Amino acid sequence: MTATRPADFSRPCTAVLARMPQHDATALTQGGNQALIVLDEQVYQLRITRAGKLILTK
C-alpha cells in the first residue's frame, strides 16, 4: 500500500501560473527599489530589499 500526499491547494499548478500576468519588479520600480501600487484608492508600497526580497505594505 502506497501513501499518497494530499493535494497542495495553497500553490497554483503550472498551467495556472502560465496564464497569470507576470511583471518584473525592477521594471515596476524603474530600476530603483520602491514603487507605489494603487488598488481601489488604497496606496501600497512595494519595496525590494537588499537581500532581493519583496515587501508590500499599506
N, C-alpha and C positions, 0 to 999 in steps of 0.2 A: 504494500500500500504506500503510495507516494503522497506526501503532504503538498498541498498547493497553497500558494500565498494568496491572500485576498487582494482584490483589485485595489490599486492605489488611486483613488479618485481625487487626491489633492494635486496631482500633476497631470496636465493635459497630455494626450498622446501625440505622437509625432505628426500625424495627419492634421490635427487641430492646430498645432504650433506652426505648421507650414502655411496655414491660411490666415494667421494673425498678422496684423501690421507690425513691422519692425522699424524702430527708429534708433539711430546711432546717438548715444548720449553725448558724445563730443560734438556732433552736429547740432544737437539741441542747445548746447552751451556755447556754440560757435567757437570752439577751441579753448574756452575757459573752463571753469569748474562749477559754475552755477547758472541756473536758468529758472524762470518763473513759468508755472503752468497754471492756467485758469480753467476751472470747471464749475459751471453754474454760479458764476460770480464769486467763487471762492478762489483765493490765490494760494498756490502751493510752491514751495521752493525745492528744486531738485539740485542736489549737490554731489559732486564727485569728490570723494576723499583722496588723500594722498596714497592710501592703500589700494585705490582703484575700485572702491565700493560705492554704491549709490545710496543716498539718503533722501527721502521725500518727506518734507514737513509742511504742516499747515501754518 
